[in-house]
Every structure is written in structure tokens, then in C-alpha cells.
């Protein structure tokens, strides 16, 4: 969900997400992250495009409408859980 959250705010790319997850205490390798991104793309939650950034090709991921829907549903379920646990 963390990846879809960030993709809902702006287009994301792998190294940026590795750094972001690290700031939250998660040590995730590219060999773990990229298959997740590819899977989210294959499921239709993200769509990718390539951009040349300072002479390097970077793959950006954008959330799709399907991704927005699943993220919205997940947020609602998470909120329900939080509400139940915090009572």
C-alpha cells in the first residue's frame, strides 16, 4: 500500500521508493522492490513510462484508476481496523 500511496501523490521511481522506505525503517533491496512494482503494473494498478533524466533512463510509475480504487478500498479497511483496535 505504501507504494500506491506515494504513486497517488506523484509519479514514483524505484530508487526514490527504496530511499523512502528506508526512511521508515525498511531495508528493501532493488531485487525485492522491482518485482513488486512490476507485479503492480501487471495487475493494472500502475502504468510505467521511461524518461531521460540527466542522460540516464529512469522508469516512472503512475497510479491508474484501478490502482486508485484498490488504494481507496484498502484505506477504508485500514481505517476500520484502526477504529476497532483503538476503541
C-alpha positions as CSV (number, residue, x, y, z in Angstrom):
1,X,0.0,0.0,0.0
2,X,2.9,2.3,0.7
3,X,3.8,2.3,-3.0
4,X,0.3,3.0,-4.1
5,X,0.1,5.8,-1.5
6,X,3.1,7.6,-2.9
7,X,2.1,6.9,-6.5
8,X,-1.3,8.5,-5.7
9,X,0.6,11.7,-4.8
10,X,3.0,11.8,-7.7
11,X,4.7,9.5,-10.2
12,X,7.4,7.3,-8.5
13,X,10.5,5.5,-9.4
14,X,12.4,2.6,-7.8
15,X,15.4,4.3,-6.2
16,X,13.2,7.0,-4.7
17,X,10.9,4.4,-3.2
18,X,13.9,2.4,-1.8
19,X,15.0,5.6,-0.1
20,X,11.5,6.5,1.1
21,X,11.0,3.0,2.6
22,X,14.4,3.2,4.3
23,X,13.4,6.4,6.0
24,X,10.5,4.4,7.5
25,X,12.9,1.7,8.8
26,X,12.5,-0.8,5.9
27,X,15.6,-2.1,4.2
28,X,14.4,-3.3,0.9
29,X,16.6,-4.3,-2.0
30,X,16.1,-3.5,-5.7
31,X,15.7,-7.3,-6.2
32,X,12.7,-7.1,-3.9
33,X,11.2,-3.8,-4.9
34,X,11.2,-4.0,-8.7
35,X,9.3,-7.3,-8.9
36,X,6.7,-5.7,-6.6
37,X,6.4,-2.7,-9.0
38,X,6.3,-5.0,-12.0
39,X,3.5,-7.0,-10.3
40,X,1.5,-3.9,-9.5
41,X,1.9,-2.9,-13.2
42,X,0.9,-6.3,-14.4
43,X,-2.2,-6.2,-12.3
44,X,-3.1,-2.8,-13.8
45,X,-2.6,-0.7,-10.6
46,X,0.4,1.2,-12.1
47,X,1.5,2.1,-15.6
48,X,5.1,2.9,-16.4
49,X,7.0,5.2,-18.8
50,X,10.6,5.9,-19.4
51,X,12.2,9.4,-19.1
52,X,15.7,10.6,-19.8
53,X,16.9,12.3,-16.6
54,X,20.4,13.9,-16.8
55,X,21.4,11.3,-19.5
56,X,20.1,8.3,-17.6
57,X,16.9,6.5,-18.4
58,X,14.5,6.3,-15.4
59,X,11.3,4.3,-15.3
60,X,8.5,6.2,-13.6
61,X,5.3,4.6,-12.4
62,X,1.9,6.3,-12.4
63,X,-1.1,5.1,-10.5
64,X,-4.1,4.0,-12.7
65,X,-7.8,4.4,-12.0
66,X,-7.8,0.8,-11.0
67,X,-4.9,1.5,-8.6
68,X,-6.7,4.5,-7.1
69,X,-9.8,2.3,-6.5
70,X,-7.9,-0.5,-4.8
71,X,-6.0,2.0,-2.7
72,X,-9.2,3.8,-1.7
73,X,-10.7,0.4,-0.6
74,X,-7.6,-0.5,1.3
75,X,-7.6,2.8,3.1
76,X,-11.2,2.3,4.2
77,X,-10.4,-1.2,5.5
78,X,-7.3,0.0,7.3
79,X,-9.3,2.8,8.9
80,X,-12.0,0.3,10.0
81,X,-9.2,-1.8,11.7
82,X,-7.7,1.3,13.4
83,X,-11.1,2.4,14.7
84,X,-11.8,-1.1,16.0
85,X,-8.4,-1.5,17.7
86,X,-8.4,2.0,19.2
87,X,-11.9,1.6,20.9
